């Protein structure tokens, strides 16, 4: 993920934001859709309390990119703290999703198989 800002105004680019702007971006999201690949810059990108910035928006998190972008424990915490209202998941930190994962039993989680 690039952290540089273009030096000149590009006619095809309305706005340029970097990962440093992620908390501000999340405050305004109704949906967070992860389609990122697993790279050195994306592993754990949504870990810790990053999703806390969604608090009050009832945002829905969808993960169809790579499971390494968010740790399962952090996703569960975000759901339990109601920082996000639901999760729709096609990929996981550990695949296949272990049978003992709490994600299977949370009513606000849809696991795509």
C-alpha positions in Angstrom: 0.0 0.0 0.0 1.5 3.3 -1.0 2.0 6.0 1.6 3.1 8.6 -0.8 1.1 11.5 -2.0 1.2 12.5 -5.7 3.2 15.7 -6.2 1.0 16.9 -9.1 -2.8 16.9 -9.4 -3.9 14.0 -11.5 -7.0 14.7 -13.7 -8.4 11.3 -13.1 -8.0 11.3 -9.3 -10.5 13.2 -7.2 -8.9 12.4 -3.9 -5.9 10.5 -2.7 -5.7 8.9 0.8 -3.2 6.7 2.4 -3.4 4.1 5.2 -2.6 7.0 7.6 -6.1 8.3 6.8 -7.8 4.9 7.6 -9.3 5.9 11.0 -10.9 9.0 9.4 -12.2 7.0 6.5 -13.7 4.3 8.7 -15.7 6.9 10.7 -17.7 7.5 7.6 -18.2 4.0 6.3 -21.5 2.0 6.3 -19.6 -1.0 4.7 -16.0 -2.0 5.0 -15.1 -4.4 2.2 -11.7 -6.0 2.3 -10.4 -7.1 -1.1 -6.7 -6.6 -0.2 -4.0 -9.2 -1.0 -1.8 -10.5 1.7 1.4 -8.4 1.7 3.8 -7.1 4.2 1.8 -3.8 4.4 -1.7 -5.4 4.7 -1.1 -8.2 7.2 -2.8 -7.1 10.4 -3.9 -3.8 8.8 -7.3 -4.0 10.6 -6.0 -5.3 13.9 -6.1 -3.9 17.4 -8.7 -1.2 17.7 -8.8 0.1 14.1 -12.4 -1.0 13.7 -13.3 1.0 16.8 -13.4 4.0 14.5 -16.6 2.6 13.0 -18.4 2.9 16.4 -21.8 4.4 16.0 -22.1 3.8 12.3 -23.4 0.2 12.5 -21.0 -0.7 9.7 -20.9 -4.1 8.1 -17.5 -5.7 7.6 -17.1 -8.0 4.5 -13.9 -10.0 4.0 -13.4 -11.5 0.5 -9.7 -10.5 0.2 -7.2 -12.3 2.5 -7.9 -13.4 6.0 -4.5 -12.1 7.2 -5.8 -8.5 7.0 -7.6 -9.0 10.4 -7.0 -11.3 13.3 -10.0 -13.4 14.3 -9.7 -12.2 17.9 -9.8 -8.6 16.8 -12.8 -9.2 14.6 -14.7 -10.9 17.4 -13.8 -8.1 19.7 -15.1 -5.5 17.2 -18.4 -7.4 16.9 -18.8 -7.9 20.7 -18.0 -4.2 21.4 -20.5 -3.3 18.6 -17.9 -1.3 16.8 -19.3 -3.1 13.7 -22.8 -4.5 13.4 -22.1 -7.6 11.3 -19.5 -9.5 9.4 -19.8 -11.4 6.1 -16.8 -13.7 5.7 -15.4 -15.7 2.9 -11.7 -15.8 4.1 -10.2 -16.3 7.5 -7.0 -15.9 9.4 -6.9 -19.7 9.7 -8.4 -21.7 6.8 -10.5 -23.6 6.9 -12.2 -21.8 9.8 -11.8 -24.1 12.8 -15.0 -25.7 14.0 -14.3 -24.3 17.5 -14.2 -20.7 16.2 -16.5 -18.4 18.0 -17.4 -16.9 14.6 -19.6 -19.9 13.8 -21.9 -19.1 16.8 -22.2 -15.3 16.6 -25.6 -14.4 15.1 -24.3 -11.3 13.4 -21.8 -13.3 11.4 -22.4 -14.9 8.0 -19.8 -17.5 7.0 -19.7 -18.1 3.2 -18.7 -21.6 2.4 
